[in-house]
Amino acid sequence: MAIPSLLSLIFFFFSLLAAPSIVSSSPVHDPELVVQEVHRSIKNATRRNLGYLSCGTGNPIDDCWRCDSNWENNRQRLADCAIGFGKNAIGGRDGKIYVVTDSGDDDPVTPKPGTLRHAVIQDDPLWIIFARDMVIKLKEELIMNSFKTIDGRGASVHIAGGPCITIQYVTNIIIHGINVHDCKQGGNANVRSSPRHYGWRTVSDGDGVSIFGGTHVWVDHCSLSNCNDGLIDAIMGSSAITISNNYMTHHDKVMLLGHSDSYSQDKNMQVTIAFNHFGEGLVQRMPRCRHGYFHVVNNDYTHWEMYAIGGSAAPTINSQGNRFLAPDSRNSKEVTKHEDAGESEWRNWNWRSEGDLMLNGAYFTPSGAGASSSYARASSLGARPSSVVGSITTGAGVLNCKKGSSC
């Protein structure tokens, strides 16, 4: 009797995994509705409670998929493991696998089949993987089309030495397991963005990942460093974004969230920044926020030179369960920087620290109303205690996934 019962249980679990999830293809306009949906998903997260999928690391994203030794044949399950405001980013989950076999980028207008650029411009959903280790030096920005996943697991993939990734006015993008570094400016050139369209691009900033009016975006387990402008920037009405499990090093202006103080359309921006390691050689903007709602949760901050978290134009910043190790310089102990405003103005901005661990003299300057309802719109997952941040961020950055064994 035990065997049929076990089989029935297994089939039941897999039916849960196979159940369709919400596909979101339109911009998010109401942060309150987003939070209600996120909280419902937390209460109903049956998948996260499946014992056979739990690795017990305490990192809810990794526990969802990393212990599966057959991950290579179950790649698209990763899309069901997102958390936070970008949790509905399904990427190419419902499409075919596209294998990149050619690291070249000879023609940004007429890309060759088998190249990364040819893959990302297609109209159909695609889950993009790599046939072997590659260093891809792009001639121009990699302009992505909607419903794409770039999945570097099983290969060492570097996008480096040229312009890098642009997510502009598209939706449902997952970037996972890619080394992104030494990104340069591009532009003053024609670049294809879909099978039917190419257009003239002005000079780009040289970001590692540029999200420009993009929605439902998840950047996970990437290693980013040393780009011309930002490592990850999100501007111009972008929202529904999760930035998780990344390892960032050797860079000045790490992350900009919000276009400008005057661009009020960013007031509905919602971004989750979770389980990242902000490491050696970083200076500032981890992140720098404007206008919207930002949940900074369970990250490990081991290096900064100027400050860690800053902002202007009255953003709501909800810092929970992070570990902040201040630099030795006595002038750089403050985690926060309220920018472009006097205290009479910034003291009304809603910034709070809850359960953060402050080391080596680090301190967070809170502001605004401690119990403001705006924090509900800047809450996207339950924070773990800061005492476990070291263990849940141990695997931050690109993982060394070998076929046939768990990552």
Phi and psi in degrees as a GROMACS rama.xvg file:
@    title "Ramachandran Plot"
@    xaxis  label "Phi"
@    yaxis  label "Psi"
@TYPE xy
-67.3242  -35.7729  ALA-2
-67.2073  -49.1755  ILE-3
-58.3801  -38  PRO-4
-63.9859  -41.5037  SER-5
-65.2367  -43.6921  LEU-6
-60.8606  -42.1021  LEU-7
-61.2309  -39.7346  SER-8
-65.18  -41.5779  LEU-9
-62.9464  -45.7982  ILE-10
-61.9042  -35.6193  PHE-11
-64.5492  -45.1955  PHE-12
-61.4466  -43.5559  PHE-13
-69.5291  -28.4484  PHE-14
-66.6798  -33.5746  SER-15
-65.528  -42.358  LEU-16
-64.1933  -34.4003  LEU-17
-82.8956  -10.1644  ALA-18
-62.2013  139.234  ALA-19
-66.4955  141.198  PRO-20
-106.215  171.896  SER-21
-64.8337  131.544  ILE-22
-106.023  116.679  VAL-23
-109.797  119.935  SER-24
-123.061  4.21621  SER-25
-117.39  154.925  SER-26
-60.0831  153.3  PRO-27
-91.5752  124.255  VAL-28
-105.784  -25.0916  HIS-29
-120.666  101.498  ASP-30
-57.3647  -30.9113  PRO-31
-63.7563  -42.7654  GLU-32
-66.0219  -36.9051  LEU-33
-60.3095  -46.5446  VAL-34
-64.617  -39.5418  VAL-35
-59.5818  -41.4803  GLN-36
-68.1208  -40.4435  GLU-37
-61.4471  -44.6474  VAL-38
-67.7148  -35.7721  HIS-39
-62.1038  -40.1136  ARG-40
-67.0986  -34.5621  SER-41
-65.0803  -42.7762  ILE-42
-66.7295  -32.0061  LYS-43
-104.524  22.6988  ASN-44
-79.1283  64.4817  ALA-45
-57.0559  -40.7666  THR-46
-57.9147  -37.4098  ARG-47
-72.9704  -15.4298  ARG-48
-96.7819  4.32658  ASN-49
-73.6194  115.593  LEU-50
-60.1234  -37.4057  GLY-51
-71.2369  -12.9819  TYR-52
-99.4753  -9.29911  LEU-53
-86.7555  125.621  SER-54
-92.1099  -10.1039  CYS-55
73.6584  21.1484  GLY-56
-78.9217  -19.2405  THR-57
90.3573  -9.02931  GLY-58
-92.0982  108.885  ASN-59
-65.2856  -26.8737  PRO-60
-71.0734  -51.9392  ILE-61
-65.3268  -37.8721  ASP-62
-64.578  -19.2143  ASP-63
-75.8265  -26.9612  CYS-64
-140.886  -23.1454  TRP-65
-69.39  -24.5798  ARG-66
-82.1816  -2.85487  CYS-67
-80.1762  107.601  ASP-68
-68.7969  -13.6757  SER-69
-102.155  29.2669  ASN-70
-57.5565  -31.3493  TRP-71
-60.8739  -35.1989  GLU-72
-92.4979  -3.7349  ASN-73
-122.684  31.5617  ASN-74
-54.2888  -41.8714  ARG-75
-73.3347  -9.62286  GLN-76
-63.7523  -24.4757  ARG-77
-52.4407  -34.7179  LEU-78
-62.247  -20.5638  ALA-79
-89.7578  4.89408  ASP-80
-105.39  1.02968  CYS-81
-68.5816  153.735  ALA-82
-131.662  175.048  ILE-83
75.7678  -163.088  GLY-84
-67.5841  -21.8196  PHE-85
-94.247  18.2319  GLY-86
-65.4611  -20.9699  LYS-87
-93.6486  9.88092  ASN-88
-76.5225  107.054  ALA-89
-97.4277  -7.8783  ILE-90
54.9573  -132.041  GLY-91
-97.5322  27.4343  GLY-92
-52.4841  -39.3427  ARG-93
-95.5529  12.8453  ASP-94
-114.093  -168.791  GLY-95
-84.163  163.002  LYS-96
-81.6083  131.955  ILE-97
-115.987  122.808  TYR-98
-99.5342  118.781  VAL-99
-78.1251  122.151  VAL-100
-114.517  -9.41435  THR-101
-129.309  120.463  ASP-102
-82.7623  0.466686  SER-103
-77.1655  166.047  GLY-104
-150.857  57.9349  ASP-105
-70.4934  -31.1965  ASP-106
-139.42  99.0338  ASP-107
-66.2242  -13.6621  PRO-108
-93.1979  -37.0107  VAL-109
-127.852  74.2062  THR-110
-69.1944  146.567  PRO-111
-75.2732  140.116  LYS-112
-55.254  140.571  PRO-113
96.5679  -10.8111  GLY-114
-91.9126  159.331  THR-115
-61.2132  -40.8541  LEU-116
-63.0727  -41.1609  ARG-117
-60.7456  -36.1935  HIS-118
-68.651  -48.2034  ALA-119
-74.1053  -16.8156  VAL-120
-89.0021  -7.83558  ILE-121
-66.2928  155.151  GLN-122
-79.0466  -33.9423  ASP-123
-74.628  152.399  ASP-124
-59.5898  137.385  PRO-125
-141.807  140.771  LEU-126
-105.69  108.091  TRP-127
-97.3125  123.346  ILE-128
-126.108  179.278  ILE-129
-127.548  135.107  PHE-130
-70.4317  -23.7645  ALA-131
-163.997  177.822  ARG-132
-61.7804  140.321  ASP-133
-147.81  144.901  MET-134
-113.214  116.948  VAL-135
-108.002  112.405  ILE-136
-103.347  105.488  LYS-137
-79.2036  143.185  LEU-138
-77.3679  -34.6178  LYS-139
-139.929  173.833  GLU-140
-50.8747  142.482  GLU-141
-87.3654  97.9464  LEU-142
-90.5517  115.218  ILE-143
-90.0405  148.449  MET-144
-95.9608  165.086  ASN-145
-67.6221  159.39  SER-146
58.1074  57.5645  PHE-147
-129.877  142.319  LYS-148
-119.009  130.851  THR-149
-104.78  111.912  ILE-150
-119.569  106.737  ASP-151
-89.5783  2.76617  GLY-152
-59.154  138.863  ARG-153
89.9146  -5.46026  GLY-154
-144.179  158.741  ALA-155
-96.2875  105.52  SER-156
-115.477  123.865  VAL-157
-118.936  127.613  HIS-158
-105.166  109.141  ILE-159
-157.514  152.898  ALA-160
85.2154  -1.30168  GLY-161
-147.382  -167.302  GLY-162
-59.0076  157.064  PRO-163
-123.021  -135.407  CYS-164
-94.6348  130.826  ILE-165
-123.334  125.33  THR-166
-115.986  90.1102  ILE-167
-116.565  116.18  GLN-168
52.9128  37.4094  TYR-169
-127.571  174.469  VAL-170
-140.254  158.428  THR-171
60.0711  73.6486  ASN-172
-124.99  133.054  ILE-173
-123.229  127.351  ILE-174
-116.575  117.853  ILE-175
-138.223  132.121  HIS-176
71.2962  35.6641  GLY-177
-118.881  137.517  ILE-178
-86.5845  120.547  ASN-179
-122.369  115.179  VAL-180
-158.596  161.603  HIS-181
52.3905  44.1611  ASP-182
-79.5339  140.129  CYS-183
-116.115  168.124  LYS-184
-70.5758  149.978  GLN-185
-131.926  -168.089  GLY-186
115.856  -174.635  GLY-187
53.9892  46.4471  ASN-188
-159.317  157.582  ALA-189
-81.535  139.278  ASN-190
-140.86  136.668  VAL-191
-83.2754  138.667  ARG-192
-119.313  -10.8694  SER-193
-159.991  169.113  SER-194
-59.2232  -24.3658  PRO-195
-105.988  -4.91996  ARG-196
-139.844  133.677  HIS-197
-135.529  157.673  TYR-198
-155.468  168.867  GLY-199
-75.8025  128.977  TRP-200
-107.694  128.999  ARG-201
-75.6025  179.987  THR-202
-65.7115  129.326  VAL-203
-87.8173  167.776  SER-204
-78.4364  -26.717  ASP-205
89.0877  31.5617  GLY-206
-73.2435  157.719  ASP-207
-69.3893  -54.473  GLY-208
-129.771  117.499  VAL-209
-107.998  116.243  SER-210
-106.621  111.679  ILE-211
-124.493  99.8642  PHE-212
66.4229  23.8443  GLY-213
-93.7148  149.765  GLY-214
-133.931  154.746  THR-215
55.344  68.6767  HIS-216
-124.728  135.432  VAL-217
-131.881  118.433  TRP-218
-112.311  115.997  VAL-219
-137.315  139.484  ASP-220
51.3743  43.6915  HIS-221
-105.664  155.497  CYS-222
-112.88  122.475  SER-223
-128.808  138.804  LEU-224
-162.284  154.741  SER-225
52.6967  57.6259  ASN-226
-105.178  167.675  CYS-227
-65.9021  -37.9913  ASN-228
-122.391  -99.5294  ASP-229
-101.226  158.494  GLY-230
-76.6244  -48.828  LEU-231
-137.155  118.504  ILE-232
-120.657  139.032  ASP-233
-130.295  120.593  ALA-234
-143.135  177.499  ILE-235
56.516  52.3159  MET-236
81.5714  11.619  GLY-237
-66.0893  149.727  SER-238
-165.313  177.794  SER-239
56.5962  59.8565  ALA-240
-123.883  136.869  ILE-241
-122.802  129.587  THR-242
-118.547  108.9  ILE-243
-139.128  148.769  SER-244
58.6799  25.5235  ASN-245
-95.4535  155.085  ASN-246
-117.456  117.045  TYR-247
-118.271  132.401  MET-248
-145.514  162.457  THR-249
47.8616  65.9869  HIS-250
-159.287  152.881  HIS-251
-87.4356  -77.55  ASP-252
-93.4608  93.5344  LYS-253
-70.217  -51.717  VAL-254
-149.855  120.194  MET-255
-110.086  126.466  LEU-256
-124.574  98.4652  LEU-257
121.133  129.548  GLY-258
-70.2713  -54.3678  HIS-259
-159.577  165.2  SER-260
-61.8548  -29.0828  ASP-261
-88.4494  -11.0902  SER-262
-88.5929  85.6751  TYR-263
-73.0173  -11.1035  SER-264
-63.716  -14.9488  GLN-265
-81.5415  6.11694  ASP-266
-67.994  -19.0606  LYS-267
-99.0899  5.97674  ASN-268
-61.249  134.165  MET-269
-131.547  124.232  GLN-270
-134.373  132.572  VAL-271
-102.582  129.761  THR-272
-121.349  106.186  ILE-273
-138.164  139.362  ALA-274
64.0649  21.1039  PHE-275
-87.5498  156.597  ASN-276
-112.214  114.269  HIS-277
-94.0926  106.117  PHE-278
-112.341  -149.633  GLY-279
-58.0783  137.503  GLU-280
79.9178  13.9118  GLY-281
-89.7658  149.799  LEU-282
-111.973  -52.5803  VAL-283
-160.991  174.084  GLN-284
63.5457  66.9469  ARG-285
-125.306  50.7622  MET-286
-106.449  -177.704  PRO-287
-112.756  121.377  ARG-288
-114.997  150.21  CYS-289
-136.293  136.757  ARG-290
69.6358  -45.5664  HIS-291
-91.1117  -148.256  GLY-292
-126.298  125.167  TYR-293
-132.84  121.233  PHE-294
-105.343  110.18  HIS-295
-107.836  108.001  VAL-296
-139.112  128.131  VAL-297
57.152  41.4162  ASN-298
-98.6082  157.081  ASN-299
-110.297  112.855  ASP-300
-103.556  101.394  TYR-301
-103.566  -11.7008  THR-302
-148.717  132.657  HIS-303
-156.409  152.641  TRP-304
-103.126  -37.7466  GLU-305
-104.979  -60.1694  MET-306
-160.124  169.632  TYR-307
-100.892  -58.2629  ALA-308
-117.57  126.335  ILE-309
-141.047  176.449  GLY-310
176.211  172.447  GLY-311
-150.735  172.335  SER-312
62.6644  37.4199  ALA-313
58.2087  49.5487  ALA-314
-74.0162  158.435  PRO-315
-99.7421  120.269  THR-316
-119.901  119.343  ILE-317
-112.664  99.3644  ASN-318
-99.8652  117.73  SER-319
-136.503  128.672  GLN-320
64.884  26.2875  GLY-321
-89.9436  162.874  ASN-322
-116.308  118.936  ARG-323
-113.523  113.446  PHE-324
-105.129  106.861  LEU-325
-71.1852  151.039  ALA-326
-68.278  166.919  PRO-327
-71.5358  -24.9411  ASP-328
-60.7341  126.269  SER-329
-69.5809  -15.0494  ARG-330
-89.7395  1.10104  ASN-331
-127.482  27.8206  SER-332
-77.6239  -22.9205  LYS-333
-74.6158  128.538  GLU-334
-66.2756  -39.6789  VAL-335
-102.031  157.459  THR-336
-144.665  110.835  LYS-337
-82.5298  111.825  HIS-338
-101.997  151.614  GLU-339
57.2801  33.9544  ASP-340
-160.819  148.427  ALA-341
-78.5899  165.923  GLY-342
-60.3429  -32.7788  GLU-343
-60.9423  -24.9646  SER-344
-92.3301  -51.1327  GLU-345
-72.3452  -18.0951  TRP-346
-66.0757  -12.484  ARG-347
-94.2486  -6.52822  ASN-348
-75.0193  142.055  TRP-349
-89.118  96.0348  ASN-350
-125.886  125.609  TRP-351
-137.463  152.329  ARG-352
-116.242  126.24  SER-353
-134.619  111.854  GLU-354
73.66  14.7823  GLY-355
-75.0591  146.639  ASP-356
-99.5203  119.953  LEU-357
-105.507  120.624  MET-358
-121.791  151.628  LEU-359
56.9526  36.8849  ASN-360
85.2744  9.00782  GLY-361
-62.9895  143.411  ALA-362
-147.282  149.46  TYR-363
-113.366  127.13  PHE-364
-94.5835  103.177  THR-365
-77.5333  164.761  PRO-366
-154.602  167.136  SER-367
77.978  -163.575  GLY-368
-90.043  117.775  ALA-369
-57.2751  -32.5482  GLY-370
-108.931  23.6025  ALA-371
-60.2023  143.047  SER-372
-64.6117  -16.5599  SER-373
-64.0979  -24.8985  SER-374
-67.2229  -25.606  TYR-375
-63.7069  -33.3182  ALA-376
-81.3815  -4.55707  ARG-377
-117.336  31.4569  ALA-378
-125.083  126.742  SER-379
-134.005  -10.5403  SER-380
-164.175  163.647  LEU-381
-78.5846  127.912  GLY-382
-76.1306  139.158  ALA-383
-83.2066  161.055  ARG-384
-60.1353  145.208  PRO-385
-63.2586  -20.0444  SER-386
-66.0357  -18.8855  SER-387
-103.737  5.5327  VAL-388
-58.1268  -40.6809  VAL-389
-57.4845  -42.1668  GLY-390
-75.2024  -36.5988  SER-391
-83.0102  -9.03407  ILE-392
-109.334  6.90712  THR-393
-56.728  -37.0014  THR-394
-93.1285  16.2727  GLY-395
-60.5263  145.362  ALA-396
95.275  -172  GLY-397
-67.0847  131.738  VAL-398
-89.9943  154.297  LEU-399
-96.1651  80.2891  ASN-400
-86.6079  123.178  CYS-401
-107.109  134.753  LYS-402
-61.3012  132.549  LYS-403
93.4665  -1.94192  GLY-404
-141.079  159.172  SER-405
-67.9075  154.17  SER-406
